[in-house]
Each structure stands twice: as structure tokens, then as C-alpha cells.
């Protein structure tokens, strides 16, 4: 099986648990995912199977959309409702919707963000959450992320509901924590549902329990390699260049419009004469010459 299986992850299992389930239940050895979801979170989880595992780096780097509920007045060590409280309950007045919206607006755009101490980020070679559970000090470096859009759907303190569109690597838990600090009342993430990852949405996702009851549905739900990464420009090769690409050799695809190479593109899909996806290539700096960075064969 080669392609993408979009799963609607339930609350409870980790992303790795879902990958393990896929390996065992579907009998596929090469399985990965394109963007972690916390155990508490639900929604779109992209599983890459077979040769599609080679495309995980491109799929995981795409924008994400979330439906998030933040609980004001409660701060925890994990930045979500599963953690231990780090401050007493809030007894002051709740901020109004205008104050919340103004505060959220400060976070829109590109900026450095510090991941939660309980995260999969590595600190000197070890996962931050493992250090945190041992009580060791956790100093996670900030990373550049971007909040593309943030819509305040409902403000009914202590609960605030948002719809977010973010870059890859963005921690909604950190946003909840930062919002609480900015408002002065503390906050943590109460609920999170990923509604889209790149081009894939909940409409493309199959419920994990349904797949577990009928594993044969997975084959019918699999998105083939040729339908992946539609935002990348595509170049259809002739027989000779297709053979070169399949062996990882540079190809000359010419320049200009009409499906030819775009020297400004960061990556290009190389298709065989039959439309089969052969490789993802990158420009070499020489007009019309592309180097296959990921070969699917």
C-alpha cells in the first residue's frame, strides 16, 4: 500500500499509537505520520504508507487549521486541561470579548514561540516531556512559527472558542498559555480539533474505529501518490528523462510555461509519461535543470 490514509483521530491515543495500529491492523511495515496530534486532540491525522513515507517532510510542513476551546482562569504545567494546576483558581472579573479579541490579534503573524515543556521537542537529545516528567528543568528553545489567522467564534468565559490557521510547528497549547498570561487570568487548552492539514480536511478522514472494524476500507480510502502535493508544480517527463529521474539523476525539463520547470519553485513534482509520480525535485540553479531530492521510483 502506497499513499496517504487520512484518519479522524479520537481523543486518547497518541499519534504514534495510531501509527502502530496501522502497522499491525493493516499489515503495512512502512508507516509514519505528517504532523503530531497530542493525545487530548482529535481530528485530521495524515498517515503516510509505503513509498509515501518519503513525502512526509513535504506533507508535514503544510498549514494546519484548528477548532480550539481555551479555558480561562486555569493554568497548568502542560498548558492543557490534562496537566496539574500551577496557580489558584481565578477569582477576578472575566475579560470581555473585545479585550480577548484585541489580545489574540497580537499573536497573529510570524514570531518566535516557546513550545510547552511537555512536548516532543528535544532538549540536548532528549524529549522535553520525558525531562519534565522526571522533574528536570526544561528549557525549550523558541522556534519561528506563524499564526496566519485567528477568529474568535465565541467568548463565554471561562470558555473561549477559536478557529485558527497556523504554520507547521505551531503549538495551540502555547497560544492558550500566552493568552492567559496576557489577559492576567491564566488559561489552558480545553479542547482541540484539527479540521485540516494542508489540502486534507475532515471530509477526507475516516474514523479510526470504523477502520478497525473493517480494515479493508483503508485500501478504498487511500489517497494515491499522484494526488499528493497538488500545490507543487508538475512536470511530465519523456521516457529518457523519466528513466534518469527514477535513478536519482538530474533531468533537463526546459524552461517557461506549459508545465515546464519554474526556477523560482522550491520543489517540483516529476511525473512519468503515464502520469505516475516519480520524484520530487528541486532547482539546481541552472535553467531547466532539476535534481530529484526524493525518488519514489
C-alpha positions as CSV (number, residue, x, y, z in Angstrom):
1,X,0.0,0.0,0.0
2,X,1.5,3.3,-1.1
3,X,-0.3,6.6,-0.4
4,X,-2.0,8.6,2.4
5,X,-4.6,7.5,4.8
6,X,-6.4,10.4,6.5
7,X,-7.7,9.4,9.9
8,X,-10.0,11.2,12.2
9,X,-8.0,10.6,15.4
10,X,-10.1,10.2,18.6
11,X,-9.1,11.6,22.0
12,X,-6.8,9.3,23.9
13,X,-4.3,7.6,21.7
14,X,-1.0,9.3,20.7
15,X,-0.1,9.8,17.0
16,X,2.4,7.0,17.5
17,X,-0.3,4.7,18.8
18,X,-2.3,5.3,15.6
19,X,0.8,4.5,13.5
20,X,1.3,1.3,15.5
21,X,-2.3,0.4,15.0
22,X,-1.9,0.9,11.2
23,X,1.2,-1.3,11.0
24,X,-0.5,-4.2,12.9
25,X,-4.1,-3.9,11.7
26,X,-3.3,-3.2,8.0
27,X,-0.1,-5.2,7.8
28,X,2.0,-2.4,6.4
29,X,5.5,-2.1,7.7
30,X,6.4,1.4,6.4
31,X,4.0,3.8,8.2
32,X,4.6,7.3,9.5
33,X,2.5,10.4,10.1
34,X,2.8,14.0,8.8
35,X,2.2,16.1,11.9
36,X,1.7,15.0,15.5
37,X,-1.5,15.4,17.4
38,X,-1.5,15.4,21.2
39,X,-3.4,12.6,22.9
40,X,-6.1,15.1,24.0
41,X,-6.5,16.4,20.5
42,X,-8.8,14.9,17.8
43,X,-9.2,15.3,14.1
44,X,-7.1,15.1,10.9
45,X,-4.1,12.9,11.2
46,X,-2.3,12.1,8.0
47,X,-0.7,8.6,7.8
48,X,1.8,8.0,5.1
49,X,2.1,4.4,4.0
50,X,4.8,2.6,1.9
51,X,6.6,4.9,-0.5
52,X,4.5,7.9,0.6
53,X,6.7,7.9,3.8
54,X,9.3,9.6,1.7
55,X,6.9,12.6,1.2
56,X,6.2,13.1,4.9
57,X,8.6,16.1,5.1
58,X,6.6,17.9,2.5
59,X,3.2,17.0,3.9
60,X,4.1,17.9,7.5
61,X,5.3,21.3,6.5
62,X,1.9,22.5,5.3
63,X,-0.6,24.8,7.1
64,X,-3.0,23.5,9.7
65,X,-6.5,24.6,10.7
66,X,-7.9,24.0,14.2
67,X,-11.1,24.5,16.2
68,X,-9.9,25.2,19.7
69,X,-11.5,25.9,23.0
70,X,-9.5,27.7,25.7
71,X,-10.4,27.7,29.4
72,X,-9.6,31.0,31.1
73,X,-8.8,31.1,34.8
74,X,-6.8,27.8,34.9
75,X,-3.0,27.5,34.3
76,X,-1.4,24.0,34.2
77,X,2.1,22.6,33.7
78,X,1.2,21.0,30.4
79,X,-0.7,24.1,29.1
80,X,-3.9,22.0,28.7
81,X,-6.6,20.5,30.9
82,X,-4.7,17.2,31.4
83,X,-2.0,18.9,33.5
84,X,-1.5,19.9,37.1
85,X,-2.7,23.4,38.1
86,X,0.1,25.8,38.6
87,X,-1.9,28.6,40.1
88,X,-5.0,29.0,42.2
89,X,-8.4,29.5,40.6
90,X,-9.1,32.9,39.1
91,X,-11.4,35.0,41.3
92,X,-11.3,38.3,39.4
93,X,-13.7,39.6,36.7
94,X,-13.6,37.9,33.3
95,X,-12.2,39.8,30.3
96,X,-14.9,40.8,27.8
97,X,-15.0,39.7,24.2
98,X,-13.4,42.9,22.9
99,X,-10.4,42.5,25.3
100,X,-9.9,38.9,24.3
101,X,-10.1,39.7,20.6
102,X,-7.6,42.5,20.9
103,X,-5.2,40.3,22.8
104,X,-5.5,37.5,20.2
105,X,-4.7,40.0,17.5
106,X,-1.3,40.5,19.0
107,X,-0.4,36.9,18.2
108,X,-1.3,36.9,14.5
109,X,1.7,36.8,12.2
110,X,5.2,35.3,12.3
111,X,7.0,35.3,15.6
112,X,9.2,33.1,17.9
113,X,7.1,30.7,20.1
114,X,8.3,28.6,23.0
115,X,6.9,25.1,22.9
116,X,5.3,23.7,26.0
117,X,7.6,21.9,28.5
118,X,5.6,18.8,27.9
119,X,6.2,18.4,24.2
120,X,8.1,16.2,21.8
121,X,10.8,18.9,21.2
122,X,14.3,17.7,22.0
123,X,16.4,19.3,24.7
124,X,20.0,18.2,24.4
125,X,19.0,15.0,22.6
126,X,16.1,14.0,24.9
127,X,12.4,14.7,24.6
128,X,11.2,17.6,26.6
129,X,8.2,15.7,28.1
130,X,10.5,13.0,29.5
131,X,12.6,15.6,31.3
132,X,9.5,17.3,32.6
133,X,8.0,14.1,34.0
134,X,11.3,13.4,35.8
135,X,11.1,16.9,37.4
136,X,14.2,18.0,35.5
137,X,14.5,21.6,34.3
138,X,13.2,22.1,30.8
139,X,14.5,24.9,28.7
140,X,13.0,24.5,25.2
141,X,14.3,26.9,22.6
142,X,11.8,29.2,20.8
143,X,11.0,28.4,17.2
144,X,9.7,30.7,14.4
145,X,6.1,29.9,13.7
146,X,3.2,31.8,12.2
147,X,-0.5,32.3,13.1
148,X,-2.0,33.0,9.7
149,X,-5.5,33.8,11.0
150,X,-7.4,33.7,14.3
151,X,-11.1,34.1,14.5
152,X,-12.9,34.5,17.9
153,X,-16.0,32.3,17.4
154,X,-17.4,32.6,20.9
155,X,-16.4,34.3,24.2
156,X,-18.4,32.9,27.1
157,X,-15.8,32.9,30.0
158,X,-14.4,30.8,31.3
159,X,-14.5,29.2,27.8
160,X,-13.3,30.9,24.6
161,X,-13.7,29.2,21.2
162,X,-11.3,30.0,18.3
163,X,-10.7,28.9,14.7
164,X,-7.1,29.1,13.9
165,X,-5.0,28.7,10.8
166,X,-1.3,28.1,11.6
167,X,2.0,27.2,10.2
168,X,3.5,23.8,10.8
169,X,5.2,23.5,14.2
170,X,2.7,25.9,15.9
171,X,1.6,24.9,19.4
172,X,-2.0,25.8,20.2
173,X,-1.3,24.9,23.8
174,X,1.4,27.6,23.9
175,X,-1.1,30.1,22.5
176,X,-3.6,29.3,25.2
177,X,-0.9,29.7,27.9
178,X,0.3,33.0,26.4
179,X,-3.3,34.3,26.1
180,X,-3.8,33.6,29.8
181,X,-0.7,35.5,30.7
182,X,-1.6,38.4,28.5
183,X,-5.1,38.7,30.0
184,X,-3.7,38.2,33.5
185,X,-6.2,35.4,34.5
186,X,-4.2,32.4,33.2
187,X,-5.5,29.9,30.7
188,X,-5.0,26.4,29.2
189,X,-6.2,24.5,26.2
190,X,-9.5,22.7,27.0
191,X,-10.3,21.1,23.6
192,X,-8.6,20.9,20.2
193,X,-9.8,19.5,16.9
194,X,-7.6,19.7,13.8
195,X,-10.0,20.3,10.9
196,X,-7.5,20.5,8.1
197,X,-3.9,19.7,7.3
198,X,-2.7,21.0,4.0
199,X,-5.3,20.0,1.4
200,X,-6.8,17.3,3.6
201,X,-9.9,18.1,5.7
202,X,-12.3,16.2,8.0
203,X,-14.3,15.3,4.9
204,X,-11.4,13.2,3.7
205,X,-10.9,11.5,7.1
206,X,-12.1,8.0,8.1
207,X,-13.0,7.3,11.8
208,X,-10.4,5.1,13.4
209,X,-13.0,2.8,15.0
210,X,-14.7,2.3,11.6
211,X,-11.3,1.3,10.0
212,X,-10.7,-1.0,12.9
213,X,-14.0,-2.8,12.3
214,X,-13.4,-3.0,8.6
215,X,-9.7,-2.7,7.7
216,X,-10.5,-3.3,4.0
217,X,-12.0,0.2,3.9
218,X,-8.4,1.6,4.3
219,X,-7.5,0.4,0.8
220,X,-10.5,2.2,-0.7
221,X,-9.8,5.3,1.4
222,X,-6.1,5.5,0.4
223,X,-5.1,8.7,-1.5
224,X,-2.6,7.6,-4.2
225,X,0.8,9.2,-4.7
226,X,-0.3,11.0,-7.8
227,X,-2.9,13.0,-5.9
228,X,-0.5,14.2,-3.2
229,X,1.0,17.7,-3.0
230,X,-1.2,19.3,-5.7
231,X,0.1,22.7,-4.8
232,X,3.6,21.8,-6.2
233,X,4.1,22.5,-9.9
234,X,4.3,19.3,-12.0
235,X,6.4,18.4,-15.0
236,X,5.6,15.4,-17.2
237,X,8.8,13.8,-18.5
238,X,9.5,11.9,-21.6
239,X,10.8,8.3,-21.5
240,X,14.5,9.1,-21.3
241,X,14.2,11.8,-18.7
242,X,11.8,9.6,-16.7
243,X,14.4,6.9,-16.5
244,X,17.0,9.4,-15.3
245,X,14.7,10.7,-12.6
246,X,13.8,7.2,-11.4
247,X,17.6,6.7,-10.8
248,X,18.0,10.0,-9.0
249,X,19.9,11.7,-11.8
250,X,19.4,15.3,-12.8
251,X,16.9,16.0,-15.6
252,X,16.6,18.7,-18.2
253,X,13.0,19.8,-18.4
254,X,13.4,23.1,-20.3
255,X,12.0,26.4,-19.1
256,X,8.9,28.6,-19.4
257,X,5.2,27.9,-19.0
258,X,3.1,25.0,-20.1
259,X,4.2,22.6,-17.4
260,X,7.9,23.2,-17.7
261,X,10.2,24.0,-14.8
262,X,9.8,27.1,-12.7
263,X,13.2,28.2,-11.5
264,X,11.5,30.0,-8.6
265,X,9.7,26.9,-7.3
266,X,11.1,25.4,-4.1
267,X,10.1,21.9,-5.3
268,X,8.6,20.3,-8.4
269,X,6.7,17.0,-8.9
270,X,8.2,14.9,-11.7
271,X,5.7,12.7,-13.5
272,X,6.4,9.9,-15.9
273,X,4.8,9.7,-19.4
274,X,1.9,7.8,-17.8
275,X,1.3,10.4,-15.1
276,X,2.9,8.3,-12.3
277,X,4.7,10.4,-9.7
278,X,8.4,9.6,-10.0
279,X,10.1,12.1,-7.7
280,X,10.1,15.4,-6.0
281,X,12.9,17.6,-7.5
282,X,14.5,20.9,-6.6
283,X,16.0,23.5,-8.9
284,X,19.8,23.3,-9.3
285,X,20.3,27.0,-10.1
286,X,20.9,26.1,-13.8
287,X,17.9,27.0,-16.1
288,X,15.7,24.0,-16.7
289,X,17.9,21.5,-14.7
290,X,16.2,19.8,-11.7
291,X,17.7,17.4,-9.2
292,X,15.4,14.7,-7.8
293,X,15.6,15.2,-4.0
294,X,13.1,12.4,-3.2
295,X,12.8,9.5,-5.6
296,X,9.7,7.3,-5.5
297,X,10.7,5.1,-8.4
